[in-house]
């Protein structure tokens, strides 16, 4: 892993952002490619999806719309151990997601004047589940459960067809969908799946959705950007990121294990350590190199850890570490600090914060109850991770009676005239005309 030494420097917010390790070129190239793939699906429909499956997944002639019996078979084939783990994860995520649904509230502005704030679920959601370098039944849970808790009535799911499964979606992904009652499932992957959800595919009886959600690589994240405005999207959850902030009390072995655990997702994954302890940094670098060489996905991990998006960052003190972390706005932030519980409040920009060395990101990936679909690429500075709120629209319902309208009549007319929009005021005055005058205008 490379080292970025920021010690002894006075950095402005702009300087701090510039120091953040990012694979910017990869994201730019992904956006151009993803936009082209989405447009092909919009104009060519099923034919484009089949061409993409052949090119990217090496699959031909498969059933894109998954038959119900395939889902049922996958559920029946689950081992008791995996079934129990999935059921427990579903329960935990359902509990945590329920806290994200606000109650309706009525604000009484005055007698006869009230505004109701309500939260309305979208009608239809398309959930994308990656299936390239790894299998993600956990992502089925993380996307579907919050949508169900929000009250979404139609949920469709897509995941890439697998060459080693005769063009079917991986059975554990299908099984997770089945456990959650999802019956509309499509074997399609990557940016093409995002385009299909956004624009619909008539040949497959796939109707457009209102919101697309789900993690993926940079191409999936870029495809969401390409369809923004056509449909709603969750945050662009692209290639995974982990940033660890650590002090002299931290365990280098645990930090290295956590960096490697996220690097195994993808060659584009980002793994960053920020510390004011040079000795710890040296130990973590050595331990990460050792673990990377012995892990199952050693080649993938090595590419990630040695890429431009990964680094060990040396800072002067805690304040500088906090400023760097908030500028980076990582998807996953781990705090390996002596006072981690108290320090957490200062770290304001992160998709999710894992406090203390006994709360690794891997816990959040599966069993914490929190959601693992989180913003990447610095979006945590302004965007949340996925939750029930992703599928809810806040709406204001306004109700005034005649007397309440009369109280603000003059104010509305005055402001309408000030904005040279007299018809706005006339619409108010029409409600205060005498009976004969009102009838004369009909």
Protein Blocks (a to p, Z undefined) as FASTA:
>chain_A
ZZddfehiacdfklmmmmpccdfklmmmmmmmmmmmmmmmmmnmmmmmmmmmmmmnopgh
iafbacfklmmmmmmmpcfklmmmmmmmmmmmmmmmmmmpccdddddfbghiacdddddd
dfbdcddddfklbccfklmmmmmmmmmmnopabdcddddddfklnopacfklmmmmmmno
pabdcddehjllmmmmmnopfklopacdfbdcddddfklmmmmmmmgojaccdddddddd
ddddddfkbcfklmmmmmmmmmmmpmkbccddddfbfklmmmmmmmmmmmmmmmmklmmm
mmmmmmmkbccdddfblmlmmmmmmmnopabdcdddfklmmmmmmmmbcfbdcedjklcf
klmmmmnopafbdceehlmmmpccddfklmpccdddddddfklmmmmmmmmmmmmmmnop
aklmmmmmmmmccfklmmmmZZ
